Amino acid sequence: MLRPLARTSHHAEFTVADLLDAKGDQTISVCLPARNEATTIASIVGCIRAELMEAVPLVDEVLVVDDRSTDATAAVARAAGARVVSTAELLPEVGPGTGKGEALWKSVFASEGDLVVWCDADITNFGARFVIGLLGPLLTRPELGFVKGYYDRPVPDADGVDGTGGRVTELVARPLISLLFPRLASIVQPLSGEYAGRREVLEAVPFVQGYGVDLGLLVDVSARFGVESIGQVDLGTRVHRNRTLDDLSPMALAIMQTAFAKAHLPQPAASVLVRPGLDLRELVHVERPPLAKLDSYLRRLA
């Protein structure tokens, strides 16, 4: 696998003892955006609580942000020891919203930590290394404000693992980045769901509501704080639910919308995805403003 940038690390470089020393009086929140992840959320929450909260005082909070689940995600997460909040109930004054980016934005609002770590809630081989790896660069390198994870993934119906970023990354995101945002071309997996940042960075940038949030954060953090403020870390192997092409094509369109918007290229306010044999799918590019500009957030901090 390509290992670019001097700001690239491996999770094994960091020990819990080292991170405890570097943590000082900073507080750390691990946030898990989740929609219908009742089968995996308990093991993830349980691992974080047992290994990083009870065995050692590294993580101060594990927060599950339930994005309108129709299964028992919220109840299962709460029983496992997480604090659970609902995207439907947070910040009602800003109006309705949904999608991954909405859950991430509201998790910054609802969480308490000076450092915020995000992990996807569908990982089936979750381990403490995910959190330790993402925290390591932030706690040991004060010049970094945002850290992106990357990993190997077992390939379905094949031997070995895949070191690429997945189908949408390789066919859509990476070509767009190379064309429009070449300063970010060395990011191994720009769409990975595992990343972390300092609160003062995360509250200063907008969040795209939907699947474009991962690319949007990279573009906006690099524009506001410089690409040198972004690090990346190898998290080892990650096993998760593989999505079908029917699921991935709306994701690809959302990423294209975000790329065009961030590059200030003209595009329609809404795009209709037409796929033979499937229902039409309308996608609208919507961004939530930086939380630092939101009165309710400022009052909460005060």
Phi, psi and omega in degrees: 000142175298133178233080183274175169071138173292343182269018179263135182231173172236142185302331182290349178288345188244134174251156179299320180299316179297319182289325176298319178295320183282339184296319182059229181262013176287150176250152188229129174246134170254121184247136182238098173291133188214136169223114178057053179241038183297335184281339184241341190294324183295318182293325179292310178300316181298320179297313181297315181295314185291315189267334188239358177239316183270317179288321177218148182271058180272309180266136182262341185203137169241120188241124174259124179256104185275117183260075173060043178296147175254000175253200186267025183308310184297314181295318180295316180296319179295318179295331179280351175112009179272154164277132185242131173234157182249134178297331182290338184257345181275140175050054181299337183291343180271357179090168184290153176194159179207171180110166183302314181297324176299316179296320179294314180302314181288335176291327175295318178299314188277336185280165185252343193287151170289329174244137180241127178247133176244137171225144175293153186263009180251013182285129182262348177241038183298140175216165181301338181300332179298313181286315180300315181297319181287326179285328186309305180298322181293321183280336184252349181229091187297343180284347179270138178243347185210133183231129182253135177271153168218168192193166167269151180230131173301138182270124178302137176060029178209160177276153175084193182232164182250124180268004179274180183270007181100174189294314181293322178298308187287328185265340184235299189294314184294316175299320178295318179297317180298324180281317192252332184225060187300340177296343181257007187293341181273359175287121188294312182228083185296341182257009180298149182269002181254112176201171185211156180203165174279144183303319182295339174278312186293328181280352184261357184236153176285162177237123172293138186294319190258217186291346178284359186299322184296312178293318181302318179296317179300314182296314185287322178295317180294324180289322184277320188244354181094144181297335179290350177276355183256128173244170175218154186220137176281119183260008179089225182255138181235129178243128182209179180288125178273132184268156178280166176298328177297327177282328188278333183294320173297324177298317180298317179296318179298322179292321176296318177301316180295316180300316179297318181296315182291333177271002179060040176263146181293142175200157177293155180299326178224146178239138178255121179272118181254123179227119182306130178087355180238159178295150174297147180230116178266131178237133180241131178279116180230137177241141170270143184287163174305134181299331180297345178261004184260123184301320182294327177290317179296321177295322179296317178297321181290000000 
